[in-house]
Amino acid sequence: MNSLEVVKSESIFLQRRAVESPVEVKIIPLSCERMQSILQDWRTYIKEKMATKELSPEMKTRLSVCNKVIVNSLLDLKSDKKLYAIEVDSKIEGILIATIQDKKSTFYVDTLASSPRNLSGETQIKGVGSALINRAIQEAKNSGLAFIKLRFFDGAEGFYKKMGMSQTEQGFVRNI
């Protein structure tokens, strides 16, 4: 099997940072239109948040990087993309945008992002990125793909290595 099948939503449990009890989240597939709407909502949130004076320089930098990822994702959003999100209490807390590349041997993650609400500490869901990467790995395995690759994002090297990936010149890779 070398093509990705349509996958239904899946419920898993993650942790809230400030509370010890788990929270149920859903990993859901999205349409391009829905992903576009989510990304536009995130951009609006970032603009409003950046206009406040209470943000630390570190938080402004994190939200600025998130905004750049969103803009790049909007520019590259096409129907051949595999689009997934983490949904918590009817809000999207993370996204993954991927394609199949290298003669259908590689699941390539173009974008992996946590919601700006999560980055700013409003929702504080732990494990959003890990859950999305694990979903991508499982989908790649089920589809008979050989690799999962991620584009490199500054500051995420430790996370990628924790997920079992090795650094290359183009980003990070993991054999499936």
MODELLER restraints for C-alpha pairs under 7 A, 6 or more apart:
rsr = mdl.restraints
at = mdl.atoms
rsr.add(forms.Gaussian(group=physical.xy_distance, feature=features.Distance(at['CA:1:A'], at['CA:143:A']), mean=5.33, stdev=0.5))
rsr.add(forms.Gaussian(group=physical.xy_distance, feature=features.Distance(at['CA:1:A'], at['CA:144:A']), mean=5.83, stdev=0.5))
rsr.add(forms.Gaussian(group=physical.xy_distance, feature=features.Distance(at['CA:2:A'], at['CA:104:A']), mean=6.84, stdev=0.5))
rsr.add(forms.Gaussian(group=physical.xy_distance, feature=features.Distance(at['CA:2:A'], at['CA:143:A']), mean=5.13, stdev=0.5))
rsr.add(forms.Gaussian(group=physical.xy_distance, feature=features.Distance(at['CA:2:A'], at['CA:144:A']), mean=5.63, stdev=0.5))
rsr.add(forms.Gaussian(group=physical.xy_distance, feature=features.Distance(at['CA:2:A'], at['CA:145:A']), mean=6.78, stdev=0.5))
rsr.add(forms.Gaussian(group=physical.xy_distance, feature=features.Distance(at['CA:3:A'], at['CA:143:A']), mean=5.96, stdev=0.5))
rsr.add(forms.Gaussian(group=physical.xy_distance, feature=features.Distance(at['CA:4:A'], at['CA:143:A']), mean=5.72, stdev=0.5))
rsr.add(forms.Gaussian(group=physical.xy_distance, feature=features.Distance(at['CA:7:A'], at['CA:29:A']), mean=6.75, stdev=0.5))
rsr.add(forms.Gaussian(group=physical.xy_distance, feature=features.Distance(at['CA:8:A'], at['CA:28:A']), mean=6.73, stdev=0.5))
rsr.add(forms.Gaussian(group=physical.xy_distance, feature=features.Distance(at['CA:8:A'], at['CA:29:A']), mean=6.85, stdev=0.5))
rsr.add(forms.Gaussian(group=physical.xy_distance, feature=features.Distance(at['CA:9:A'], at['CA:26:A']), mean=6.30, stdev=0.5))
rsr.add(forms.Gaussian(group=physical.xy_distance, feature=features.Distance(at['CA:9:A'], at['CA:27:A']), mean=5.40, stdev=0.5))
rsr.add(forms.Gaussian(group=physical.xy_distance, feature=features.Distance(at['CA:9:A'], at['CA:28:A']), mean=4.31, stdev=0.5))
rsr.add(forms.Gaussian(group=physical.xy_distance, feature=features.Distance(at['CA:9:A'], at['CA:29:A']), mean=6.52, stdev=0.5))
rsr.add(forms.Gaussian(group=physical.xy_distance, feature=features.Distance(at['CA:10:A'], at['CA:26:A']), mean=5.40, stdev=0.5))
rsr.add(forms.Gaussian(group=physical.xy_distance, feature=features.Distance(at['CA:10:A'], at['CA:27:A']), mean=5.18, stdev=0.5))
rsr.add(forms.Gaussian(group=physical.xy_distance, feature=features.Distance(at['CA:10:A'], at['CA:28:A']), mean=6.65, stdev=0.5))
rsr.add(forms.Gaussian(group=physical.xy_distance, feature=features.Distance(at['CA:11:A'], at['CA:24:A']), mean=6.63, stdev=0.5))
rsr.add(forms.Gaussian(group=physical.xy_distance, feature=features.Distance(at['CA:11:A'], at['CA:25:A']), mean=5.63, stdev=0.5))
rsr.add(forms.Gaussian(group=physical.xy_distance, feature=features.Distance(at['CA:11:A'], at['CA:26:A']), mean=4.35, stdev=0.5))
rsr.add(forms.Gaussian(group=physical.xy_distance, feature=features.Distance(at['CA:11:A'], at['CA:27:A']), mean=6.35, stdev=0.5))
rsr.add(forms.Gaussian(group=physical.xy_distance, feature=features.Distance(at['CA:12:A'], at['CA:24:A']), mean=5.81, stdev=0.5))
rsr.add(forms.Gaussian(group=physical.xy_distance, feature=features.Distance(at['CA:12:A'], at['CA:25:A']), mean=5.50, stdev=0.5))
rsr.add(forms.Gaussian(group=physical.xy_distance, feature=features.Distance(at['CA:12:A'], at['CA:26:A']), mean=6.23, stdev=0.5))
rsr.add(forms.Gaussian(group=physical.xy_distance, feature=features.Distance(at['CA:13:A'], at['CA:22:A']), mean=5.85, stdev=0.5))
rsr.add(forms.Gaussian(group=physical.xy_distance, feature=features.Distance(at['CA:13:A'], at['CA:23:A']), mean=5.43, stdev=0.5))
rsr.add(forms.Gaussian(group=physical.xy_distance, feature=features.Distance(at['CA:13:A'], at['CA:24:A']), mean=4.50, stdev=0.5))
rsr.add(forms.Gaussian(group=physical.xy_distance, feature=features.Distance(at['CA:13:A'], at['CA:25:A']), mean=5.82, stdev=0.5))
rsr.add(forms.Gaussian(group=physical.xy_distance, feature=features.Distance(at['CA:14:A'], at['CA:22:A']), mean=5.49, stdev=0.5))
rsr.add(forms.Gaussian(group=physical.xy_distance, feature=features.Distance(at['CA:14:A'], at['CA:23:A']), mean=5.45, stdev=0.5))
rsr.add(forms.Gaussian(group=physical.xy_distance, feature=features.Distance(at['CA:14:A'], at['CA:24:A']), mean=6.50, stdev=0.5))
rsr.add(forms.Gaussian(group=physical.xy_distance, feature=features.Distance(at['CA:14:A'], at['CA:25:A']), mean=6.88, stdev=0.5))
rsr.add(forms.Gaussian(group=physical.xy_distance, feature=features.Distance(at['CA:14:A'], at['CA:125:A']), mean=6.92, stdev=0.5))
rsr.add(forms.Gaussian(group=physical.xy_distance, feature=features.Distance(at['CA:14:A'], at['CA:126:A']), mean=6.27, stdev=0.5))
rsr.add(forms.Gaussian(group=physical.xy_distance, feature=features.Distance(at['CA:14:A'], at['CA:127:A']), mean=6.24, stdev=0.5))
rsr.add(forms.Gaussian(group=physical.xy_distance, feature=features.Distance(at['CA:15:A'], at['CA:21:A']), mean=6.54, stdev=0.5))
rsr.add(forms.Gaussian(group=physical.xy_distance, feature=features.Distance(at['CA:15:A'], at['CA:22:A']), mean=4.63, stdev=0.5))
rsr.add(forms.Gaussian(group=physical.xy_distance, feature=features.Distance(at['CA:15:A'], at['CA:23:A']), mean=5.81, stdev=0.5))
rsr.add(forms.Gaussian(group=physical.xy_distance, feature=features.Distance(at['CA:15:A'], at['CA:125:A']), mean=5.90, stdev=0.5))
rsr.add(forms.Gaussian(group=physical.xy_distance, feature=features.Distance(at['CA:15:A'], at['CA:126:A']), mean=5.28, stdev=0.5))
rsr.add(forms.Gaussian(group=physical.xy_distance, feature=features.Distance(at['CA:16:A'], at['CA:22:A']), mean=6.73, stdev=0.5))
rsr.add(forms.Gaussian(group=physical.xy_distance, feature=features.Distance(at['CA:16:A'], at['CA:23:A']), mean=6.80, stdev=0.5))
rsr.add(forms.Gaussian(group=physical.xy_distance, feature=features.Distance(at['CA:16:A'], at['CA:124:A']), mean=5.51, stdev=0.5))
rsr.add(forms.Gaussian(group=physical.xy_distance, feature=features.Distance(at['CA:16:A'], at['CA:125:A']), mean=4.47, stdev=0.5))
rsr.add(forms.Gaussian(group=physical.xy_distance, feature=features.Distance(at['CA:16:A'], at['CA:126:A']), mean=5.71, stdev=0.5))
rsr.add(forms.Gaussian(group=physical.xy_distance, feature=features.Distance(at['CA:17:A'], at['CA:124:A']), mean=5.30, stdev=0.5))
rsr.add(forms.Gaussian(group=physical.xy_distance, feature=features.Distance(at['CA:17:A'], at['CA:125:A']), mean=6.00, stdev=0.5))
rsr.add(forms.Gaussian(group=physical.xy_distance, feature=features.Distance(at['CA:17:A'], at['CA:126:A']), mean=5.90, stdev=0.5))
rsr.add(forms.Gaussian(group=physical.xy_distance, feature=features.Distance(at['CA:25:A'], at['CA:86:A']), mean=6.51, stdev=0.5))
rsr.add(forms.Gaussian(group=physical.xy_distance, feature=features.Distance(at['CA:25:A'], at['CA:87:A']), mean=5.61, stdev=0.5))
rsr.add(forms.Gaussian(group=physical.xy_distance, feature=features.Distance(at['CA:25:A'], at['CA:88:A']), mean=4.90, stdev=0.5))
rsr.add(forms.Gaussian(group=physical.xy_distance, feature=features.Distance(at['CA:26:A'], at['CA:86:A']), mean=5.61, stdev=0.5))
rsr.add(forms.Gaussian(group=physical.xy_distance, feature=features.Distance(at['CA:26:A'], at['CA:87:A']), mean=5.09, stdev=0.5))
rsr.add(forms.Gaussian(group=physical.xy_distance, feature=features.Distance(at['CA:26:A'], at['CA:88:A']), mean=6.69, stdev=0.5))
rsr.add(forms.Gaussian(group=physical.xy_distance, feature=features.Distance(at['CA:27:A'], at['CA:84:A']), mean=6.71, stdev=0.5))
rsr.add(forms.Gaussian(group=physical.xy_distance, feature=features.Distance(at['CA:27:A'], at['CA:85:A']), mean=5.59, stdev=0.5))
rsr.add(forms.Gaussian(group=physical.xy_distance, feature=features.Distance(at['CA:27:A'], at['CA:86:A']), mean=4.68, stdev=0.5))
rsr.add(forms.Gaussian(group=physical.xy_distance, feature=features.Distance(at['CA:27:A'], at['CA:87:A']), mean=6.37, stdev=0.5))
rsr.add(forms.Gaussian(group=physical.xy_distance, feature=features.Distance(at['CA:28:A'], at['CA:84:A']), mean=5.51, stdev=0.5))
rsr.add(forms.Gaussian(group=physical.xy_distance, feature=features.Distance(at['CA:28:A'], at['CA:85:A']), mean=5.36, stdev=0.5))
rsr.add(forms.Gaussian(group=physical.xy_distance, feature=features.Distance(at['CA:28:A'], at['CA:86:A']), mean=6.48, stdev=0.5))
rsr.add(forms.Gaussian(group=physical.xy_distance, feature=features.Distance(at['CA:29:A'], at['CA:83:A']), mean=5.70, stdev=0.5))
rsr.add(forms.Gaussian(group=physical.xy_distance, feature=features.Distance(at['CA:29:A'], at['CA:84:A']), mean=4.46, stdev=0.5))
rsr.add(forms.Gaussian(group=physical.xy_distance, feature=features.Distance(at['CA:29:A'], at['CA:85:A']), mean=6.50, stdev=0.5))
rsr.add(forms.Gaussian(group=physical.xy_distance, feature=features.Distance(at['CA:30:A'], at['CA:83:A']), mean=5.27, stdev=0.5))
rsr.add(forms.Gaussian(group=physical.xy_distance, feature=features.Distance(at['CA:30:A'], at['CA:84:A']), mean=5.64, stdev=0.5))
rsr.add(forms.Gaussian(group=physical.xy_distance, feature=features.Distance(at['CA:31:A'], at['CA:83:A']), mean=6.91, stdev=0.5))
rsr.add(forms.Gaussian(group=physical.xy_distance, feature=features.Distance(at['CA:32:A'], at['CA:77:A']), mean=6.77, stdev=0.5))
rsr.add(forms.Gaussian(group=physical.xy_distance, feature=features.Distance(at['CA:32:A'], at['CA:78:A']), mean=6.84, stdev=0.5))
rsr.add(forms.Gaussian(group=physical.xy_distance, feature=features.Distance(at['CA:32:A'], at['CA:79:A']), mean=6.35, stdev=0.5))
rsr.add(forms.Gaussian(group=physical.xy_distance, feature=features.Distance(at['CA:36:A'], at['CA:74:A']), mean=6.53, stdev=0.5))
rsr.add(forms.Gaussian(group=physical.xy_distance, feature=features.Distance(at['CA:39:A'], at['CA:70:A']), mean=6.03, stdev=0.5))
rsr.add(forms.Gaussian(group=physical.xy_distance, feature=features.Distance(at['CA:42:A'], at['CA:116:A']), mean=6.48, stdev=0.5))
rsr.add(forms.Gaussian(group=physical.xy_distance, feature=features.Distance(at['CA:43:A'], at['CA:67:A']), mean=6.25, stdev=0.5))
rsr.add(forms.Gaussian(group=physical.xy_distance, feature=features.Distance(at['CA:46:A'], at['CA:63:A']), mean=6.43, stdev=0.5))
rsr.add(forms.Gaussian(group=physical.xy_distance, feature=features.Distance(at['CA:46:A'], at['CA:116:A']), mean=6.73, stdev=0.5))
rsr.add(forms.Gaussian(group=physical.xy_distance, feature=features.Distance(at['CA:50:A'], at['CA:60:A']), mean=6.64, stdev=0.5))
rsr.add(forms.Gaussian(group=physical.xy_distance, feature=features.Distance(at['CA:59:A'], at['CA:120:A']), mean=6.71, stdev=0.5))
rsr.add(forms.Gaussian(group=physical.xy_distance, feature=features.Distance(at['CA:63:A'], at['CA:116:A']), mean=6.44, stdev=0.5))
rsr.add(forms.Gaussian(group=physical.xy_distance, feature=features.Distance(at['CA:66:A'], at['CA:116:A']), mean=6.91, stdev=0.5))
rsr.add(forms.Gaussian(group=physical.xy_distance, feature=features.Distance(at['CA:73:A'], at['CA:111:A']), mean=6.82, stdev=0.5))
rsr.add(forms.Gaussian(group=physical.xy_distance, feature=features.Distance(at['CA:80:A'], at['CA:99:A']), mean=6.87, stdev=0.5))
rsr.add(forms.Gaussian(group=physical.xy_distance, feature=features.Distance(at['CA:81:A'], at['CA:97:A']), mean=6.38, stdev=0.5))
rsr.add(forms.Gaussian(group=physical.xy_distance, feature=features.Distance(at['CA:81:A'], at['CA:98:A']), mean=5.51, stdev=0.5))
rsr.add(forms.Gaussian(group=physical.xy_distance, feature=features.Distance(at['CA:81:A'], at['CA:99:A']), mean=5.07, stdev=0.5))
rsr.add(forms.Gaussian(group=physical.xy_distance, feature=features.Distance(at['CA:82:A'], at['CA:97:A']), mean=5.68, stdev=0.5))
rsr.add(forms.Gaussian(group=physical.xy_distance, feature=features.Distance(at['CA:82:A'], at['CA:98:A']), mean=4.93, stdev=0.5))
rsr.add(forms.Gaussian(group=physical.xy_distance, feature=features.Distance(at['CA:82:A'], at['CA:99:A']), mean=5.87, stdev=0.5))
rsr.add(forms.Gaussian(group=physical.xy_distance, feature=features.Distance(at['CA:83:A'], at['CA:96:A']), mean=5.90, stdev=0.5))
rsr.add(forms.Gaussian(group=physical.xy_distance, feature=features.Distance(at['CA:83:A'], at['CA:97:A']), mean=4.80, stdev=0.5))
rsr.add(forms.Gaussian(group=physical.xy_distance, feature=features.Distance(at['CA:83:A'], at['CA:98:A']), mean=6.60, stdev=0.5))
rsr.add(forms.Gaussian(group=physical.xy_distance, feature=features.Distance(at['CA:84:A'], at['CA:95:A']), mean=5.67, stdev=0.5))
rsr.add(forms.Gaussian(group=physical.xy_distance, feature=features.Distance(at['CA:84:A'], at['CA:96:A']), mean=5.15, stdev=0.5))
rsr.add(forms.Gaussian(group=physical.xy_distance, feature=features.Distance(at['CA:84:A'], at['CA:97:A']), mean=6.60, stdev=0.5))
rsr.add(forms.Gaussian(group=physical.xy_distance, feature=features.Distance(at['CA:85:A'], at['CA:92:A']), mean=6.38, stdev=0.5))
rsr.add(forms.Gaussian(group=physical.xy_distance, feature=features.Distance(at['CA:85:A'], at['CA:94:A']), mean=5.45, stdev=0.5))
rsr.add(forms.Gaussian(group=physical.xy_distance, feature=features.Distance(at['CA:85:A'], at['CA:95:A']), mean=4.30, stdev=0.5))
rsr.add(forms.Gaussian(group=physical.xy_distance, feature=features.Distance(at['CA:85:A'], at['CA:96:A']), mean=6.25, stdev=0.5))
rsr.add(forms.Gaussian(group=physical.xy_distance, feature=features.Distance(at['CA:86:A'], at['CA:92:A']), mean=5.65, stdev=0.5))
rsr.add(forms.Gaussian(group=physical.xy_distance, feature=features.Distance(at['CA:86:A'], at['CA:93:A']), mean=5.46, stdev=0.5))
rsr.add(forms.Gaussian(group=physical.xy_distance, feature=features.Distance(at['CA:86:A'], at['CA:94:A']), mean=5.05, stdev=0.5))
rsr.add(forms.Gaussian(group=physical.xy_distance, feature=features.Distance(at['CA:86:A'], at['CA:95:A']), mean=6.43, stdev=0.5))
rsr.add(forms.Gaussian(group=physical.xy_distance, feature=features.Distance(at['CA:86:A'], at['CA:128:A']), mean=6.85, stdev=0.5))
rsr.add(forms.Gaussian(group=physical.xy_distance, feature=features.Distance(at['CA:87:A'], at['CA:93:A']), mean=5.87, stdev=0.5))
rsr.add(forms.Gaussian(group=physical.xy_distance, feature=features.Distance(at['CA:92:A'], at['CA:115:A']), mean=6.94, stdev=0.5))
rsr.add(forms.Gaussian(group=physical.xy_distance, feature=features.Distance(at['CA:93:A'], at['CA:114:A']), mean=5.83, stdev=0.5))
rsr.add(forms.Gaussian(group=physical.xy_distance, feature=features.Distance(at['CA:93:A'], at['CA:115:A']), mean=4.61, stdev=0.5))
rsr.add(forms.Gaussian(group=physical.xy_distance, feature=features.Distance(at['CA:93:A'], at['CA:118:A']), mean=6.49, stdev=0.5))
rsr.add(forms.Gaussian(group=physical.xy_distance, feature=features.Distance(at['CA:94:A'], at['CA:113:A']), mean=5.49, stdev=0.5))
rsr.add(forms.Gaussian(group=physical.xy_distance, feature=features.Distance(at['CA:94:A'], at['CA:114:A']), mean=4.13, stdev=0.5))
rsr.add(forms.Gaussian(group=physical.xy_distance, feature=features.Distance(at['CA:94:A'], at['CA:115:A']), mean=5.14, stdev=0.5))
rsr.add(forms.Gaussian(group=physical.xy_distance, feature=features.Distance(at['CA:94:A'], at['CA:128:A']), mean=6.04, stdev=0.5))
rsr.add(forms.Gaussian(group=physical.xy_distance, feature=features.Distance(at['CA:95:A'], at['CA:112:A']), mean=5.77, stdev=0.5))
rsr.add(forms.Gaussian(group=physical.xy_distance, feature=features.Distance(at['CA:95:A'], at['CA:113:A']), mean=5.37, stdev=0.5))
rsr.add(forms.Gaussian(group=physical.xy_distance, feature=features.Distance(at['CA:95:A'], at['CA:114:A']), mean=6.52, stdev=0.5))
rsr.add(forms.Gaussian(group=physical.xy_distance, feature=features.Distance(at['CA:96:A'], at['CA:109:A']), mean=6.99, stdev=0.5))
rsr.add(forms.Gaussian(group=physical.xy_distance, feature=features.Distance(at['CA:96:A'], at['CA:111:A']), mean=5.49, stdev=0.5))
rsr.add(forms.Gaussian(group=physical.xy_distance, feature=features.Distance(at['CA:96:A'], at['CA:112:A']), mean=4.59, stdev=0.5))
rsr.add(forms.Gaussian(group=physical.xy_distance, feature=features.Distance(at['CA:96:A'], at['CA:113:A']), mean=6.68, stdev=0.5))
rsr.add(forms.Gaussian(group=physical.xy_distance, feature=features.Distance(at['CA:96:A'], at['CA:132:A']), mean=6.47, stdev=0.5))
rsr.add(forms.Gaussian(group=physical.xy_distance, feature=features.Distance(at['CA:97:A'], at['CA:109:A']), mean=5.93, stdev=0.5))
rsr.add(forms.Gaussian(group=physical.xy_distance, feature=features.Distance(at['CA:97:A'], at['CA:110:A']), mean=5.55, stdev=0.5))
rsr.add(forms.Gaussian(group=physical.xy_distance, feature=features.Distance(at['CA:97:A'], at['CA:111:A']), mean=4.97, stdev=0.5))
rsr.add(forms.Gaussian(group=physical.xy_distance, feature=features.Distance(at['CA:97:A'], at['CA:112:A']), mean=6.64, stdev=0.5))
rsr.add(forms.Gaussian(group=physical.xy_distance, feature=features.Distance(at['CA:98:A'], at['CA:107:A']), mean=6.73, stdev=0.5))
rsr.add(forms.Gaussian(group=physical.xy_distance, feature=features.Distance(at['CA:98:A'], at['CA:108:A']), mean=5.33, stdev=0.5))
rsr.add(forms.Gaussian(group=physical.xy_distance, feature=features.Distance(at['CA:98:A'], at['CA:109:A']), mean=4.23, stdev=0.5))
rsr.add(forms.Gaussian(group=physical.xy_distance, feature=features.Distance(at['CA:98:A'], at['CA:110:A']), mean=5.21, stdev=0.5))
rsr.add(forms.Gaussian(group=physical.xy_distance, feature=features.Distance(at['CA:98:A'], at['CA:111:A']), mean=6.89, stdev=0.5))
rsr.add(forms.Gaussian(group=physical.xy_distance, feature=features.Distance(at['CA:99:A'], at['CA:107:A']), mean=5.99, stdev=0.5))
rsr.add(forms.Gaussian(group=physical.xy_distance, feature=features.Distance(at['CA:99:A'], at['CA:108:A']), mean=5.28, stdev=0.5))
rsr.add(forms.Gaussian(group=physical.xy_distance, feature=features.Distance(at['CA:99:A'], at['CA:109:A']), mean=6.66, stdev=0.5))
rsr.add(forms.Gaussian(group=physical.xy_distance, feature=features.Distance(at['CA:100:A'], at['CA:106:A']), mean=5.62, stdev=0.5))
rsr.add(forms.Gaussian(group=physical.xy_distance, feature=features.Distance(at['CA:100:A'], at['CA:107:A']), mean=4.86, stdev=0.5))
rsr.add(forms.Gaussian(group=physical.xy_distance, feature=features.Distance(at['CA:100:A'], at['CA:108:A']), mean=5.99, stdev=0.5))
rsr.add(forms.Gaussian(group=physical.xy_distance, feature=features.Distance(at['CA:101:A'], at['CA:107:A']), mean=6.51, stdev=0.5))
rsr.add(forms.Gaussian(group=physical.xy_distance, feature=features.Distance(at['CA:101:A'], at['CA:108:A']), mean=6.51, stdev=0.5))
rsr.add(forms.Gaussian(group=physical.xy_distance, feature=features.Distance(at['CA:104:A'], at['CA:145:A']), mean=6.99, stdev=0.5))
rsr.add(forms.Gaussian(group=physical.xy_distance, feature=features.Distance(at['CA:105:A'], at['CA:145:A']), mean=4.70, stdev=0.5))
rsr.add(forms.Gaussian(group=physical.xy_distance, feature=features.Distance(at['CA:105:A'], at['CA:146:A']), mean=5.28, stdev=0.5))
rsr.add(forms.Gaussian(group=physical.xy_distance, feature=features.Distance(at['CA:105:A'], at['CA:147:A']), mean=6.48, stdev=0.5))
rsr.add(forms.Gaussian(group=physical.xy_distance, feature=features.Distance(at['CA:106:A'], at['CA:145:A']), mean=5.75, stdev=0.5))
rsr.add(forms.Gaussian(group=physical.xy_distance, feature=features.Distance(at['CA:106:A'], at['CA:146:A']), mean=6.01, stdev=0.5))
rsr.add(forms.Gaussian(group=physical.xy_distance, feature=features.Distance(at['CA:106:A'], at['CA:147:A']), mean=4.72, stdev=0.5))
rsr.add(forms.Gaussian(group=physical.xy_distance, feature=features.Distance(at['CA:106:A'], at['CA:148:A']), mean=5.53, stdev=0.5))
rsr.add(forms.Gaussian(group=physical.xy_distance, feature=features.Distance(at['CA:106:A'], at['CA:149:A']), mean=6.91, stdev=0.5))
rsr.add(forms.Gaussian(group=physical.xy_distance, feature=features.Distance(at['CA:107:A'], at['CA:140:A']), mean=6.09, stdev=0.5))
rsr.add(forms.Gaussian(group=physical.xy_distance, feature=features.Distance(at['CA:107:A'], at['CA:145:A']), mean=6.95, stdev=0.5))
rsr.add(forms.Gaussian(group=physical.xy_distance, feature=features.Distance(at['CA:107:A'], at['CA:147:A']), mean=6.22, stdev=0.5))
rsr.add(forms.Gaussian(group=physical.xy_distance, feature=features.Distance(at['CA:107:A'], at['CA:148:A']), mean=4.67, stdev=0.5))
rsr.add(forms.Gaussian(group=physical.xy_distance, feature=features.Distance(at['CA:107:A'], at['CA:149:A']), mean=6.31, stdev=0.5))
rsr.add(forms.Gaussian(group=physical.xy_distance, feature=features.Distance(at['CA:108:A'], at['CA:148:A']), mean=5.76, stdev=0.5))
rsr.add(forms.Gaussian(group=physical.xy_distance, feature=features.Distance(at['CA:108:A'], at['CA:149:A']), mean=4.77, stdev=0.5))
rsr.add(forms.Gaussian(group=physical.xy_distance, feature=features.Distance(at['CA:108:A'], at['CA:150:A']), mean=5.90, stdev=0.5))
rsr.add(forms.Gaussian(group=physical.xy_distance, feature=features.Distance(at['CA:109:A'], at['CA:149:A']), mean=6.05, stdev=0.5))
rsr.add(forms.Gaussian(group=physical.xy_distance, feature=features.Distance(at['CA:109:A'], at['CA:150:A']), mean=4.79, stdev=0.5))
rsr.add(forms.Gaussian(group=physical.xy_distance, feature=features.Distance(at['CA:109:A'], at['CA:151:A']), mean=6.67, stdev=0.5))
rsr.add(forms.Gaussian(group=physical.xy_distance, feature=features.Distance(at['CA:110:A'], at['CA:150:A']), mean=6.48, stdev=0.5))
rsr.add(forms.Gaussian(group=physical.xy_distance, feature=features.Distance(at['CA:110:A'], at['CA:151:A']), mean=6.05, stdev=0.5))
rsr.add(forms.Gaussian(group=physical.xy_distance, feature=features.Distance(at['CA:112:A'], at['CA:129:A']), mean=6.82, stdev=0.5))
rsr.add(forms.Gaussian(group=physical.xy_distance, feature=features.Distance(at['CA:114:A'], at['CA:128:A']), mean=6.66, stdev=0.5))
rsr.add(forms.Gaussian(group=physical.xy_distance, feature=features.Distance(at['CA:114:A'], at['CA:129:A']), mean=6.75, stdev=0.5))
rsr.add(forms.Gaussian(group=physical.xy_distance, feature=features.Distance(at['CA:117:A'], at['CA:123:A']), mean=6.03, stdev=0.5))
rsr.add(forms.Gaussian(group=physical.xy_distance, feature=features.Distance(at['CA:118:A'], at['CA:124:A']), mean=5.06, stdev=0.5))
rsr.add(forms.Gaussian(group=physical.xy_distance, feature=features.Distance(at['CA:118:A'], at['CA:125:A']), mean=6.47, stdev=0.5))
rsr.add(forms.Gaussian(group=physical.xy_distance, feature=features.Distance(at['CA:137:A'], at['CA:148:A']), mean=6.72, stdev=0.5))
rsr.add(forms.Gaussian(group=physical.xy_distance, feature=features.Distance(at['CA:141:A'], at['CA:176:A']), mean=6.15, stdev=0.5))
rsr.add(forms.Gaussian(group=physical.xy_distance, feature=features.Distance(at['CA:146:A'], at['CA:175:A']), mean=5.97, stdev=0.5))
rsr.add(forms.Gaussian(group=physical.xy_distance, feature=features.Distance(at['CA:146:A'], at['CA:176:A']), mean=5.24, stdev=0.5))
rsr.add(forms.Gaussian(group=physical.xy_distance, feature=features.Distance(at['CA:147:A'], at['CA:173:A']), mean=6.78, stdev=0.5))
rsr.add(forms.Gaussian(group=physical.xy_distance, feature=features.Distance(at['CA:147:A'], at['CA:174:A']), mean=5.65, stdev=0.5))
rsr.add(forms.Gaussian(group=physical.xy_distance, feature=features.Distance(at['CA:147:A'], at['CA:175:A']), mean=4.59, stdev=0.5))
rsr.add(forms.Gaussian(group=physical.xy_distance, feature=features.Distance(at['CA:147:A'], at['CA:176:A']), mean=5.23, stdev=0.5))
rsr.add(forms.Gaussian(group=physical.xy_distance, feature=features.Distance(at['CA:148:A'], at['CA:173:A']), mean=5.73, stdev=0.5))
rsr.add(forms.Gaussian(group=physical.xy_distance, feature=features.Distance(at['CA:148:A'], at['CA:174:A']), mean=5.36, stdev=0.5))
rsr.add(forms.Gaussian(group=physical.xy_distance, feature=features.Distance(at['CA:148:A'], at['CA:175:A']), mean=6.57, stdev=0.5))
rsr.add(forms.Gaussian(group=physical.xy_distance, feature=features.Distance(at['CA:148:A'], at['CA:176:A']), mean=6.91, stdev=0.5))
rsr.add(forms.Gaussian(group=physical.xy_distance, feature=features.Distance(at['CA:149:A'], at['CA:172:A']), mean=5.55, stdev=0.5))
rsr.add(forms.Gaussian(group=physical.xy_distance, feature=features.Distance(at['CA:149:A'], at['CA:173:A']), mean=4.32, stdev=0.5))
rsr.add(forms.Gaussian(group=physical.xy_distance, feature=features.Distance(at['CA:149:A'], at['CA:174:A']), mean=6.47, stdev=0.5))
rsr.add(forms.Gaussian(group=physical.xy_distance, feature=features.Distance(at['CA:150:A'], at['CA:171:A']), mean=5.68, stdev=0.5))
rsr.add(forms.Gaussian(group=physical.xy_distance, feature=features.Distance(at['CA:150:A'], at['CA:172:A']), mean=5.15, stdev=0.5))
rsr.add(forms.Gaussian(group=physical.xy_distance, feature=features.Distance(at['CA:150:A'], at['CA:173:A']), mean=6.45, stdev=0.5))
rsr.add(forms.Gaussian(group=physical.xy_distance, feature=features.Distance(at['CA:151:A'], at['CA:170:A']), mean=6.68, stdev=0.5))
rsr.add(forms.Gaussian(group=physical.xy_distance, feature=features.Distance(at['CA:151:A'], at['CA:171:A']), mean=4.67, stdev=0.5))
rsr.add(forms.Gaussian(group=physical.xy_distance, feature=features.Distance(at['CA:151:A'], at['CA:172:A']), mean=6.57, stdev=0.5))
rsr.add(forms.Gaussian(group=physical.xy_distance, feature=features.Distance(at['CA:152:A'], at['CA:171:A']), mean=4.40, stdev=0.5))
rsr.add(forms.Gaussian(group=physical.xy_distance, feature=features.Distance(at['CA:152:A'], at['CA:172:A']), mean=6.59, stdev=0.5))
rsr.add(forms.Gaussian(group=physical.xy_distance, feature=features.Distance(at['CA:164:A'], at['CA:174:A']), mean=6.53, stdev=0.5))
rsr.add(forms.Gaussian(group=physical.xy_distance, feature=features.Distance(at['CA:165:A'], at['CA:172:A']), mean=5.79, stdev=0.5))
rsr.add(forms.Gaussian(group=physical.xy_distance, feature=features.Distance(at['CA:165:A'], at['CA:173:A']), mean=5.18, stdev=0.5))
rsr.add(forms.Gaussian(group=physical.xy_distance, feature=features.Distance(at['CA:165:A'], at['CA:174:A']), mean=4.69, stdev=0.5))
rsr.add(forms.Gaussian(group=physical.xy_distance, feature=features.Distance(at['CA:166:A'], at['CA:172:A']), mean=5.33, stdev=0.5))
rsr.add(forms.Gaussian(group=physical.xy_distance, feature=features.Distance(at['CA:166:A'], at['CA:173:A']), mean=5.35, stdev=0.5))
rsr.add(forms.Gaussian(group=physical.xy_distance, feature=features.Distance(at['CA:166:A'], at['CA:174:A']), mean=6.35, stdev=0.5))
rsr.add(forms.Gaussian(group=physical.xy_distance, feature=features.Distance(at['CA:167:A'], at['CA:173:A']), mean=6.53, stdev=0.5))
